[in-house]
Amino acid sequence: MKSTDFIVARDDLQHRKFVERQLPDPATLPDEALLIKVDRFAFTANNITYAVAGDTLKYWELFPAPDHFGNIPVWGFGDVIASRHPGISEGERLFGYFPMATHLVIEAADVSKRGLRDAAAHRQNVAPVYNAYARVSGDAAFADRQGDYQALLRPLFMLSFLVDDYLEENAFFGARSVILSSASSKTAFGLAHLLHLRKDISVIGLTSAGNAAFVRSLGCYDEVVAYDEVTSLPADRPVAYVDMAGSSDLREKLHRHFGEGMKYSGRVGLTHRSSSPNEPGLPGAKPAWFFAPDQIRKRAKEWGPGGIDRRFGAAWAGFAPMLDRCLGIVEGRGRAAVEQIYRDTLNGRVPPDQGHILSVSE
Ligand SMILES: NC(=O)c1ccc[n+]([C@@H]2O[C@H](COP(=O)([O-])OP(=O)(O)OC[C@H]3O[C@@H](n4cnc5c(N)ncnc54)[C@H](OP(=O)(O)O)[C@@H]3O)[C@@H](O)[C@H]2O)c1
């Protein structure tokens, strides 16, 4: 039995191919191992960022590929088709981090009623969240369209939730408006939705001209401005910048425009893939990466067991209905679909109102 894997050249993401990988015979799987058929997964610009940061943040280590290629991690669902773990049955459905492939073998550990983790040695250099699988068989919140929303948005909305919490905790660093770049991205509009619920803070979305109408239609941005018009924003108000685009030019333009009124400058994403080291001496707050695990650790301690999950669950419940209105799920199965959506996402050609759910299997 073989797995079909979609892999990309680490130093040239335009270069990609499918390869076959031999799987262990289910009858000779090692103790505790699970053979999983990857059923469906989401694909967004966030997955391209995993590839761009594959070496520095060790994403390439998760699902090894040969010859300087890498397998991009994706969030989605898999079904256990063979199990050597006494606590996990064949047919169980798992939600978590998978390769772009038809199959995955994991070493199940820390199995509980709600989940398990992969203890494979080569996966231990990343944050624990990337090795955790939720057991979601029969859970309506992870089935059908709701399941697709979870795969597409749950990991992104966690970031939105944490940034919203961090800004609020710090009284927005004195800002009255929060500016988001790549405002059409799912991570950005999740954050805009949360910020919009807060009083006394306005939310400004920066986007490309072609995506402005979509961003306006979301209803959670108070102002929407195209990238080439950012200097038309009044410069006399204190602002916080949350950067999903990662464009050095845009960051510099905003810092120079708002000067010392730039109270916070947090980096989150790289959708535009045109980043260079920070220009030294930019006016305003020093740009710095927002590091989600730090905020998670802090809140886990302060809010106690289940505190983050409870608050995140409530925030998700308020956000999910918006998705029915603004996001169309587009499903693609098989090699051609995977390759096309990969290329379109890499080259910024996916309309923002589409959420792609893929499967390497036909
Ligand atoms: N640090 C973290 O922990 C963390 C967590 C979650 C997400 N993120 C990051 O947030 C970013 C957004 O991710 P997402 O999955 O939410 O994105 P998404 O929904 O797929 O966003 C797509 C949008 O990104 C911009 N874009 C995408 N590809 C582009 C390209 N090749 N050229 C120019 N613009 C492009 C366009 O927005 P505009 O026209 O509006 O610019 C496009 O509408 C990613 O970089 C992701 O890694 C980081």
The ligand as an SDF file (V2000), in Angstrom:
LIG
                    3D

 48 52  0  0  0  0  0  0  0  0999 V2000
    1.6920   34.0800   13.4110 N   0  0  0  0  0  0  0  0  0  0  0  0
    0.6740   33.2230   13.5190 C   0  0  0  0  0  0  0  0  0  0  0  0
    0.5830   32.4720   14.4810 O   0  0  0  0  0  0  0  0  0  0  0  0
   -0.3840   33.2180   12.4610 C   0  0  0  0  0  0  0  0  0  0  0  0
   -1.6090   32.5540   12.6850 C   0  0  0  0  0  0  0  0  0  0  0  0
   -2.5930   32.6240   11.6970 C   0  0  0  0  0  0  0  0  0  0  0  0
   -2.3310   33.2860   10.4950 C   0  0  0  0  0  0  0  0  0  0  0  0
   -1.1150   33.8690   10.3080 N   0  0  0  0  0  0  0  0  0  0  0  0
   -0.7930   34.5260    9.0310 C   0  0  0  0  0  0  0  0  0  0  0  0
   -1.8060   35.4250    8.5890 O   0  0  0  0  0  0  0  0  0  0  0  0
   -1.7510   35.4780    7.1500 C   0  0  0  0  0  0  0  0  0  0  0  0
   -3.1560   35.2940    6.5870 C   0  0  0  0  0  0  0  0  0  0  0  0
   -3.4690   33.9080    6.5180 O   0  0  0  0  0  0  0  0  0  0  0  0
   -4.9080   33.3870    6.0330 P   0  0  0  0  0  0  0  0  0  0  0  0
   -4.8100   31.9160    5.9090 O   0  0  0  0  0  0  0  0  0  0  0  0
   -5.9160   34.0260    6.8990 O   0  0  0  0  0  0  0  0  0  0  0  0
   -4.9780   34.0090    4.5690 O   0  0  0  0  0  0  0  0  0  0  0  0
   -6.1170   33.9100    3.4540 P   0  0  0  0  0  0  0  0  0  0  0  0
   -7.4630   33.9560    4.0480 O   0  0  0  0  0  0  0  0  0  0  0  0
   -5.7990   32.8190    2.5050 O   0  0  0  0  0  0  0  0  0  0  0  0
   -5.8020   35.3370    2.8020 O   0  0  0  0  0  0  0  0  0  0  0  0
   -5.7770   35.6130    1.4850 C   0  0  0  0  0  0  0  0  0  0  0  0
   -5.4440   37.1090    1.3070 C   0  0  0  0  0  0  0  0  0  0  0  0
   -4.0530   37.3340    1.4920 O   0  0  0  0  0  0  0  0  0  0  0  0
   -3.5690   38.2390    0.4820 C   0  0  0  0  0  0  0  0  0  0  0  0
   -2.7040   37.4200   -0.3970 N   0  0  0  0  0  0  0  0  0  0  0  0
   -2.6260   36.0770   -0.4030 C   0  0  0  0  0  0  0  0  0  0  0  0
   -1.6990   35.6460   -1.2780 N   0  0  0  0  0  0  0  0  0  0  0  0
   -1.1650   36.7270   -1.8190 C   0  0  0  0  0  0  0  0  0  0  0  0
   -0.1350   36.9220   -2.7820 C   0  0  0  0  0  0  0  0  0  0  0  0
    0.5150   35.9110   -3.3400 N   0  0  0  0  0  0  0  0  0  0  0  0
    0.1370   38.1770   -3.1240 N   0  0  0  0  0  0  0  0  0  0  0  0
   -0.5100   39.2050   -2.5510 C   0  0  0  0  0  0  0  0  0  0  0  0
   -1.4870   39.0590   -1.6000 N   0  0  0  0  0  0  0  0  0  0  0  0
   -1.7950   37.8470   -1.2520 C   0  0  0  0  0  0  0  0  0  0  0  0
   -4.8090   38.7810   -0.1970 C   0  0  0  0  0  0  0  0  0  0  0  0
   -5.2970   39.7920    0.6750 O   0  0  0  0  0  0  0  0  0  0  0  0
   -5.1970   41.3810    0.4730 P   0  0  0  0  0  0  0  0  0  0  0  0
   -5.5550   41.6670   -0.9520 O   0  0  0  0  0  0  0  0  0  0  0  0
   -6.2460   41.8610    1.4530 O   0  0  0  0  0  0  0  0  0  0  0  0
   -3.8010   41.7610    0.8640 O   0  0  0  0  0  0  0  0  0  0  0  0
   -5.7360   37.5780   -0.0850 C   0  0  0  0  0  0  0  0  0  0  0  0
   -7.1020   37.9210   -0.2080 O   0  0  0  0  0  0  0  0  0  0  0  0
   -0.7760   34.3870    6.7030 C   0  0  0  0  0  0  0  0  0  0  0  0
    0.4980   34.9410    6.4050 O   0  0  0  0  0  0  0  0  0  0  0  0
   -0.7090   33.5040    7.9140 C   0  0  0  0  0  0  0  0  0  0  0  0
    0.4670   32.7330    8.0110 O   0  0  0  0  0  0  0  0  0  0  0  0
   -0.1480   33.8360   11.2650 C   0  0  0  0  0  0  0  0  0  0  0  0
  1  2  1  0
  2  3  2  0
  2  4  1  0
  4  5  1  0
  4 48  2  0
  5  6  2  0
  6  7  1  0
  7  8  2  0
  8  9  1  0
  8 48  1  0
  9 10  1  0
  9 46  1  0
 10 11  1  0
 11 12  1  0
 11 44  1  0
 12 13  1  0
 13 14  1  0
 14 15  2  0
 14 16  1  0
 14 17  1  0
 17 18  1  0
 18 19  2  0
 18 20  1  0
 18 21  1  0
 21 22  1  0
 22 23  1  0
 23 24  1  0
 23 42  1  0
 24 25  1  0
 25 26  1  0
 25 36  1  0
 26 27  1  0
 26 35  1  0
 27 28  2  0
 28 29  1  0
 29 30  1  0
 29 35  2  0
 30 31  1  0
 30 32  2  0
 32 33  1  0
 33 34  2  0
 34 35  1  0
 36 37  1  0
 36 42  1  0
 37 38  1  0
 38 39  2  0
 38 40  1  0
 38 41  1  0
 42 43  1  0
 44 45  1  0
 44 46  1  0
 46 47  1  0
M  CHG  2   8   1  16  -1
M  END
$$$$
